[in-house]
């Protein structure tokens, strides 16, 4: 299998340097209404993609339904792709402690933190890479707690045939209303279902509508609300998607290889996949589409771009920016 081709994508963003269009980002995007109907779409939204870490909220729901009694920041960390700060590692360890395990049970890779202060302190202490610092350690810790609760094998918890992973697949299918076309392997070693962009957006509509909603599915509401209440555990303090979550007051989750998913409180959702795997244009694209749809103001769009993106620099001078591409310009 493979994802959509360039001829089936749309030019969603360009990089302009010194007035010259230097690069172009092709991809697909869909904004769904609360009823699941497409409000705006670009490119192929029905060919499967790997959503990567954008699937984490649904994996958290599955772990909690299987018995992992996550709370607050633990829920957000399990649903996030954190920077490996000491605070992030502390919360991941707290999940493992509830399961009476330590970080040796984790099967995600060992890495150095991307959080610079924590990295500096770790190096000064003469310590190396840590499994707890990996951006999926919260998810893996939640997996393990669910396994312990059920007496399931903790050594095989990433096996696609493991009872927990079978529950994860079924949860994703239920939340996105799409049968899973194939299952690969994510960067952390966990099973990775392929879904259409449209299906991923249906899942995020469910999450967005669940924020602080007593009428929503209780588990969906709990996960979505925690993601909005503890955004610094989804990525990190002053990081782009943490800031974007605060600006939009919405569920915001990135995924590797150019994926961004947003669930808004009114039940609408926006999902984007950049075909070249780059993240640098995603915020600009997302804010541009949300403004086109009348879901945010021009002022909010400008504020989001200022807070969540970096300009194109020439030494110490701003010489350009990431801008909406031809497909989005046609809508203006």
C-alpha positions, 0 to 999 in steps of 0.5 A, spaced: 500 500 500 501 507 499 499 514 500 496 519 495 500 521 489 503 528 488 498 529 482 492 527 487 495 533 492 494 540 492 499 546 493 497 548 500 503 552 502 509 556 499 516 558 502 517 565 500 524 568 501 526 575 498 520 575 494 522 568 491 518 562 492 523 557 494 519 551 496 512 548 495 509 544 500 503 539 497 498 535 501 491 534 503 487 537 508 479 536 510 475 541 514 469 537 517 462 540 519 460 537 526 455 532 522 461 529 518 460 532 512 466 536 508 466 543 509 473 545 505 477 539 502 483 539 498 487 534 495 485 526 496 482 525 503 480 518 502 487 514 500 490 512 507 495 515 510 499 513 517 496 518 522 502 517 526 502 520 533 495 523 531 492 517 533 495 517 541 488 520 544 485 514 541 490 509 544 489 513 550 482 512 550 483 504 549 488 504 555 483 507 560 477 503 557 482 497 559 483 499 566 489 504 566 486 509 571 490 515 568 488 522 571 489 529 569 496 530 566 497 523 565 492 523 560 495 529 556 502 526 557 499 519 554 496 523 548 502 527 547 508 527 544 512 530 549 519 534 549 522 529 554 523 534 560 524 532 567 517 534 568 514 529 562 519 524 565 516 524 572 509 524 570 511 518 565 514 515 571 508 516 575 504 512 571 509 506 571 509 506 578 501 505 579 503 499 575 508 497 580 513 497 574 519 502 572 522 504 566 526 498 564 519 495 562 518 500 556 520 498 549 520 505 546 527 507 544 532 511 549 533 518 547 536 524 550 531 530 551 529 535 546 527 540 552 534 544 552 534 545 560 533 538 561 538 535 556 543 540 559 542 538 566 542 530 564 549 531 561 552 535 567 549 529 571 553 524 567 547 521 564 545 518 557 539 517 553 533 515 557 527 511 555 522 516 559 525 522 555 522 518 548 516 522 546 511 516 546 513 514 553 507 516 556 503 512 551 507 506 553 506 507 560 499 507 559 499 501 555 503 497 560 498 499 566 492 497 562 496 490 561 498 489 569 490 491 570 488 485 566 494 480 567 496 481 560 503 479 558 507 486 559 513 483 555 509 483 548 505 489 549 507 492 542 505 485 539 499 487 534 496 480 536 496 482 544 489 483 547 491 490 548 493 492 541 487 489 539 483 493 543 486 499 541 485 497 533 477 496 535 477 503 539 480 507 533 475 503 528 469 505 532 472 513 533 473 514 526 468 510 523 473 506 518 475 499 518 483 499 518 486 497 511 493 495 514 497 496 520 504 498 520 509 499 525 510 506 528 517 510 530 516 507 537 515 500 535 507 500 537 502 498 531 500 503 527 494 503 523 493 506 516 486 511 515 484 516 511 484 523 512 477 524 512 476 518 518 482 521 522 477 528 522 471 524 524 475 522 530 477 529 532 470 531 531 468 526 536 474 529 541 473 536 539 465 535 541 467 532 547 471 537 551 468 539 557 461 535 554 457 532 560 453 529 554 459 526 550 462 519 551 465 519 558 472 517 556 472 521 550 470 527 554 475 525 559 481 525 554 479 531 550 478 535 556 485 533 559 488 535 552 485 542 553 487 543 560 494 540 560 497 542 553 504 543 556 504 535 556 502 534 549 508 537 546 512 542 551 512 549 554 512 554 549 512 549 543 508 550 537 502 545 538 501 547 545 501 554 544 496 553 538 491 549 543 491 554 547 489 559 542 484 555 539 481 552 545 481 546 542 484 539 541 491 539 537 495 534 536 501 533 531 503 526 528 510 525 524 511 526 517 507 532 516 500 530 520 496 535 524 489 534 527 485 539 530 478 538 534 474 544 535 469 544 541 463 545 536 464 538 533 468 541 527 475 538 525 481 539 521 486 534 519 492 535 514 497 531 511 503 534 508 506 529 502 513 531 503 513 530 511 515 537 513 511 540 519 514 547 518 507 549 514 502 546 518 500 551 522 500 556 517 495 552 513 491 550 519 490 557 521 488 559 513 483 554 513 480 556 519 479 563 517 476 561 511 471 557 514 469 563 519 472 559 525 477 564 527 478 571 525 484 574 521 486 577 528 487 570 531 490 567 524 495 573 525 496 572 532 497 564 531 502 565 526 506 570 530 506 565 536 507 558 533 511 559 527 518 562 525 519 567 519 524 566 514 531 569 516 537 572 512 542 572 518 538 577 523 533 579 518 526 577 516 527 576 509 520 571 508 515 567 510 511 561 509 505 563 506 498 559 504 499 556 497 495 556 490 490 552 493 488 556 499 489 562 495 484 560 490 479 561 496 480 568 498 
